[in-house]
Each structure stands twice: as structure tokens, then as C-alpha cells.
Amino acid sequence: MGDAVRVGMLGLGVVGCGVARALDEKADAIARRAGRPVHLARVLVRDPQRPREYTPRAPLTADPAEILEDAGIDVVVEVLGGEQPACEYILAAIRRGKHVVTANKEVMAKHGPAILAAAAEQGVDVGFEASVGGGIPLIGPFRLDLLANELTSVAGILNGTTNYMLTAMATGTQTYAEALAEAQRLGYAEPDPGNDVEGIDAAYKLTILGSLAFHTRVSPSDVYYEGITRLAPSDFRYARELGYAIKLLALGRLVDGAVELRVHPAFVPRSSMLAAVDGVYNAVQVEGDLVGRVLFYGRGAGPGPTSSAVVADIMDLAQRVGISGPARLVPLAPTEHRPIRPMRDVRTRYYVRIVAVDRPGVIAAIAGIFGELDVSLASVLQKEDVVLEEGSRYAEIVFLTHEAREAAVQDAIGRIAALPVVHHIGSLIRVEG
Ligand SMILES: NC(=O)c1ccc[n+]([C@@H]2O[C@H](COP(=O)([O-])OP(=O)(O)OC[C@H]3O[C@@H](n4cnc5c(N)ncnc54)[C@H](OP(=O)(O)O)[C@@H]3O)[C@@H](O)[C@H]2O)c1
């Protein structure tokens, strides 16, 4: 058995405690499988006195230099979260010739290219399996197992919080506010849920997966995102009736050589694999020219799944620490320069729910505008009467379009909203699959 690999960890929260517990409690099995012991040498926290979920055997410190400048530490695990100082610490560790393992999607989405370039220059490696999909093996397969493929599509449910809420809302028993309150009570949603419910967390993850899948440089600003805050109970009723489930979909596609990246609520056919992914589970469906369709499924968060990915990255590095030569057989630098397709050029199908005056001719007026803008309608449903104001009755009208260009649909929606007979546009949800 080789010499011990010494690990310094930055952060001892949900993930940090999970990682420390796994390293302590599974030390023997980890040493046997990695070929050398993995020793947690020190852990950085803000407040070493604070009681924690798990107290590691390793000493705690509030001074980052005790880890970053300790020449005896081989691998730095960053599980602090947030953009700074996490990114600054990762770069400092790399400059000192240390390998890095991180669970930080925000840092990898925003600064991944700079971090990976700095690591390549220093001959060290960066493991970031835990940054997308928690315990689901994704980065490893994208870095190696799928590499012979031209991937044409990566479609995923990458945020467990919103998937939990959408699953609850689909039963018809919970509104958005109730589903959020329950997710917070169960610890699935943060007290400030903005990043999850607005689609930002999923957009960071899609930035990472998109760059790996399409071998091109992707930054968070290349990803269109929209959250789940505007979905209404009636959208779930219509979805059910029409044979769909509503999911917060993260979608990357290669279309005519350009990369399309978007995160938004979507109608997905109830018969599809992604529609069956409920609760806090995550899933990613990949399509490649050789492999066909592959589905990755599992728990996307929590101390157990996330530490599974972090500890595996540490063990992978443990097998290579001290070995000279290129750190990775597969370089991570982008090999293609693919244009990003702007959202306005995306073509898909749409569900549009409109609340309008209940009077003959209204549907024809709305359909006329869609027609003028080349948005062809697949079906129209008028189901529910809604009483919005004293004495005024309105109809809720649902339009399903054939495939149309996003810009044309947005243009049509703008003009329809301005019609005097239209009270408001209830929702616009893209229909995928
Ligand atoms: N939670 C999950 O299930 C999950 C899943 C996948 C990926 N991730 C990612 O993993 C990372 C960590 O998430 P988490 O849920 O474990 O976060 P967390 O529970 O908030 O823990 C953060 C830890 O970092 C420490 N910390 C934060 N800023 C610090 C600073 N400036 N100096 C020193 N210590 C600092 C905190 O110290 P104190 O304890 O002293 O405050 C705490 O121990 C994030 O990037 C997150 O996106 C999380």
C-alpha cells in the first residue's frame, strides 16, 4: 500500500460533514480500494466552536492558509459554496501544486475554463463530479465513457428542490406557495430559494454539462433560463388532460452545428422517461450517435449522494498523486468552437393559456394573430370559465402550437396581450419531446 494522501477540506456544512464522515468511517475500505490511505488532515470553517452534524477526527481551523499553504496537503476539497472566496481558494491551491475536488457548480460554471487551464499548467487535476447531479455519475461518463459519440441532446431534471415542488403541485393538492413551504420544512429548499426556483442552479449545471457534451466553451450567460414561479394550478390540470407532466427541464441540443442551451418549465409526454422522475430525484437523458439514448438517474443532493461523488474524486486522485506526466488522459479544454443559438431562434412547440372575454370571435381574433406570424396551431381548448372581477366572466383558452420559432411566438404573445378582449396571458410553456 502506498503512502497516505493528505486532504485539506474547505467547509464543514451539509456536504463537508458527509465527506468527513465517509472518510473517517470508511477509511479502511477507501484505503484498500484506492491503494493508499486517504487522511483528512484539516478542515476550514468560519466558526470552529459551532456544534456540527458530524465532528471529524481532523482538527478544524478558521485560517485558510493552514490548508492552502501546507506543503504536506496533496488534495484540497472545496465544499464552501458561493463564488468567492471559494474560487480564489481553488486557484490558490492549484498554484501551490495541489489537486482540487469541488462540489461547487457556481464556481465551475463561471470560472471552470480558467480553473481547468490553471490546473493543466500546474500539472494537477480538478474533480467536480459532485457539482452536477449529486451522487449520479455524470462528469465521469461525459469526460470518458461517452467520448466517442457526437452527442446531439442532453435533457435533464437537474434541480431536486423544484422537482419536488412540481411533483407536489401536479397532484393538485398544493399551490406553488404551499409546495415551497413544505420543501423548506423538509430541508429540500433553502430559506432563500431564489437560485432554485428561478432556474439559476439548473442553468449553472447545464453550463457545465453543455461544455462537456458539446466540447465547446459555454458560460452561464449562454444559457436561457426561466423558473417555476409563474406556474398556475390550471397549467397542471391542462398538462394532465393533454397527456403531459410539467418539469423544469435543462435542455442542451446541437442543432445545425450550433448549441442551444435552455432551462425552463416544459410539458414532457407522460410516457417519457423524464416524466417519471419525481420528488427530489434528478435525471439526465443523453443522445449520442453511437450509444443511442442513455438515462442517468438518482439522488441529486444530500450529504450521502454528494459525498459519494466527492470521495470518489478524491480516490481517483489518490491513485495518481505523485505520478508524473499528464494528470488526465482526457484533456478538458474545448476542442470545438460552436456558435450558441440565441433563444429567439429556438424552434419548439408551445402551450399558451390565455384569459379573455367569453364572447364569439375572440378565439378567431387570437388565432388570426398566430397565423399572421406563421405560428401554426395544433389545437385549441376552451374549458374553464373564470370570474376575475365582480360581474365579468372570462374564458380560459388554451392553444397548442406546432413547432414554431421562439421570436415569432413572443411577438404573437405581445400582440395578443394588447387585444382589448384579452385580460391577460396566463402562461406560455414550451412543449418538448
Ligand atoms: N447540499 C447539497 O446537497 C449539495 C449537493 C451538491 C453540491 N452542493 C454544493 O456543495 C457546496 C457546499 O454546500 P453545503 O450545502 O454543504 O453548504 P453549507 O451547508 O452552507 O456549508 C458551507 C460550509 O462552508 C463554510 N464556509 C462558508 N464560507 C466560508 C468562509 N468564507 N470561510 C470559511 N468557511 C466557510 C461554513 O462554515 P461554518 O459552518 O463555520 O459556517 C460551512 O461549514 C456548495 O457549492 C453546493 O452548491 C451541495
The ligand as an SDF file (V2000), in Angstrom:
LIG
                    3D

 48 52  0  0  0  0  0  0  0  0999 V2000
  -26.1540   20.4540   -0.0180 N   0  0  0  0  0  0  0  0  0  0  0  0
  -26.1670   19.5920   -1.0380 C   0  0  0  0  0  0  0  0  0  0  0  0
  -26.9060   18.6020   -1.0610 O   0  0  0  0  0  0  0  0  0  0  0  0
  -25.2380   19.8070   -2.2140 C   0  0  0  0  0  0  0  0  0  0  0  0
  -25.2620   18.9170   -3.3080 C   0  0  0  0  0  0  0  0  0  0  0  0
  -24.3670   19.0850   -4.3740 C   0  0  0  0  0  0  0  0  0  0  0  0
  -23.4810   20.1450   -4.3380 C   0  0  0  0  0  0  0  0  0  0  0  0
  -23.5010   21.0150   -3.2790 N   0  0  0  0  0  0  0  0  0  0  0  0
  -22.5400   22.1030   -3.2780 C   0  0  0  0  0  0  0  0  0  0  0  0
  -21.6150   21.8840   -2.2160 O   0  0  0  0  0  0  0  0  0  0  0  0
  -21.1610   23.1250   -1.6860 C   0  0  0  0  0  0  0  0  0  0  0  0
  -21.4110   23.1660   -0.1870 C   0  0  0  0  0  0  0  0  0  0  0  0
  -22.7960   23.0630    0.0740 O   0  0  0  0  0  0  0  0  0  0  0  0
  -23.3590   22.8130    1.5540 P   0  0  0  0  0  0  0  0  0  0  0  0
  -24.8120   22.5270    1.3700 O   0  0  0  0  0  0  0  0  0  0  0  0
  -22.5290   21.8200    2.2510 O   0  0  0  0  0  0  0  0  0  0  0  0
  -23.1570   24.2630    2.2050 O   0  0  0  0  0  0  0  0  0  0  0  0
  -23.3080   24.6680    3.7400 P   0  0  0  0  0  0  0  0  0  0  0  0
  -24.0660   23.6300    4.4900 O   0  0  0  0  0  0  0  0  0  0  0  0
  -23.7740   26.0770    3.7610 O   0  0  0  0  0  0  0  0  0  0  0  0
  -21.7910   24.6240    4.2940 O   0  0  0  0  0  0  0  0  0  0  0  0
  -20.8370   25.5760    3.9560 C   0  0  0  0  0  0  0  0  0  0  0  0
  -19.6160   25.3760    4.8640 C   0  0  0  0  0  0  0  0  0  0  0  0
  -18.5770   26.2320    4.4090 O   0  0  0  0  0  0  0  0  0  0  0  0
  -18.1060   27.0370    5.4950 C   0  0  0  0  0  0  0  0  0  0  0  0
  -17.7800   28.3440    4.9480 N   0  0  0  0  0  0  0  0  0  0  0  0
  -18.5250   29.0920    4.0920 C   0  0  0  0  0  0  0  0  0  0  0  0
  -17.8680   30.2250    3.7760 N   0  0  0  0  0  0  0  0  0  0  0  0
  -16.7050   30.1810    4.4390 C   0  0  0  0  0  0  0  0  0  0  0  0
  -15.6030   31.0730    4.5320 C   0  0  0  0  0  0  0  0  0  0  0  0
  -15.5700   32.2180    3.8620 N   0  0  0  0  0  0  0  0  0  0  0  0
  -14.5570   30.7080    5.3100 N   0  0  0  0  0  0  0  0  0  0  0  0
  -14.5740   29.5590    5.9990 C   0  0  0  0  0  0  0  0  0  0  0  0
  -15.5980   28.6590    5.9560 N   0  0  0  0  0  0  0  0  0  0  0  0
  -16.6490   28.9980    5.2060 C   0  0  0  0  0  0  0  0  0  0  0  0
  -19.1970   27.0780    6.5130 C   0  0  0  0  0  0  0  0  0  0  0  0
  -18.5800   27.2760    7.7800 O   0  0  0  0  0  0  0  0  0  0  0  0
  -19.4260   27.4020    9.1500 P   0  0  0  0  0  0  0  0  0  0  0  0
  -20.0210   26.0320    9.3150 O   0  0  0  0  0  0  0  0  0  0  0  0
  -18.4500   27.7220   10.2050 O   0  0  0  0  0  0  0  0  0  0  0  0
  -20.4400   28.4670    8.8690 O   0  0  0  0  0  0  0  0  0  0  0  0
  -19.8360   25.6930    6.3370 C   0  0  0  0  0  0  0  0  0  0  0  0
  -19.1650   24.7510    7.1090 O   0  0  0  0  0  0  0  0  0  0  0  0
  -21.9140   24.2070   -2.4950 C   0  0  0  0  0  0  0  0  0  0  0  0
  -21.1010   24.6180   -3.5690 O   0  0  0  0  0  0  0  0  0  0  0  0
  -23.1310   23.4710   -3.0060 C   0  0  0  0  0  0  0  0  0  0  0  0
  -23.6350   24.0400   -4.1980 O   0  0  0  0  0  0  0  0  0  0  0  0
  -24.3430   20.8530   -2.2230 C   0  0  0  0  0  0  0  0  0  0  0  0
  1  2  1  0
  2  3  2  0
  2  4  1  0
  4  5  1  0
  4 48  2  0
  5  6  2  0
  6  7  1  0
  7  8  2  0
  8  9  1  0
  8 48  1  0
  9 10  1  0
  9 46  1  0
 10 11  1  0
 11 12  1  0
 11 44  1  0
 12 13  1  0
 13 14  1  0
 14 15  2  0
 14 16  1  0
 14 17  1  0
 17 18  1  0
 18 19  2  0
 18 20  1  0
 18 21  1  0
 21 22  1  0
 22 23  1  0
 23 24  1  0
 23 42  1  0
 24 25  1  0
 25 26  1  0
 25 36  1  0
 26 27  1  0
 26 35  1  0
 27 28  2  0
 28 29  1  0
 29 30  1  0
 29 35  2  0
 30 31  1  0
 30 32  2  0
 32 33  1  0
 33 34  2  0
 34 35  1  0
 36 37  1  0
 36 42  1  0
 37 38  1  0
 38 39  2  0
 38 40  1  0
 38 41  1  0
 42 43  1  0
 44 45  1  0
 44 46  1  0
 46 47  1  0
M  CHG  2   8   1  16  -1
M  END
$$$$
